[in-house]
Amino acid sequence: MNVKKEKVNELLFWSYANLAMAHSGVVKGQQKYSGINFMIRSRLYKGLINGTMNVRSMFDDEKMKLNNANRCCYCGRKVNLSIDHLIPRKLGGVDNSDNLVYACKTCNSSKGKKDLMEWMFSKGKFPSLMILRRYLKLVITYCEDKGIMAARLDEIDSKELPFRLEYIPVNFPQPGQLVMVVTD
């Protein structure tokens, strides 16, 4: 499916639909995507664009966060844990539980005030699906609240946002290269 990503909603919904495709592949233990995975992506993307489907709530993400409260969401370490803002406060991220995750002090310090995806890209890594899902939901909610979902990407100055649209993943690794949550 060749999708032009000219608007903010197209970019974010494409990434979220790819996330669903990746999630289905990982859950099924697949090494490579199959037709059913691509169908999941296609249907979800179309449903999100035309408004017949919605991004899921943070409820499942909160359960996952509580179940993994004893490890860093980035590297899986279980020592020297602190709280990190997925979207840094210095960039305009909010100070609420949806934006808070557990991180070891090493990862928290390394990430600093960088956007999650910018930081992951600089490390040559792809985030776990659960942390990416949470992040994308935060970005989508922010863009909906600010009324910029229908804005053209070339009209948005990403430096004025608390995240970097240019780092939103549009292509995902094969499911055999992905993890749901990071473990040590």
Protein Blocks (a to p, Z undefined) as FASTA:
>chain_A
ZZddfbfklmmmmmmmmmmmmmmmmmnopabdcfklmmmmmmmmmmmmnopaccddfklm
mmmmmmmmmbcfklopaghiacddfbafklopacdfklpccddfklmmmnmmacfklmmm
mnopacdfklmmmmmmmmmmmmmmnopmmpcfklpcfklpcbdfklpcfbdcdfklpcfb
dcZZ
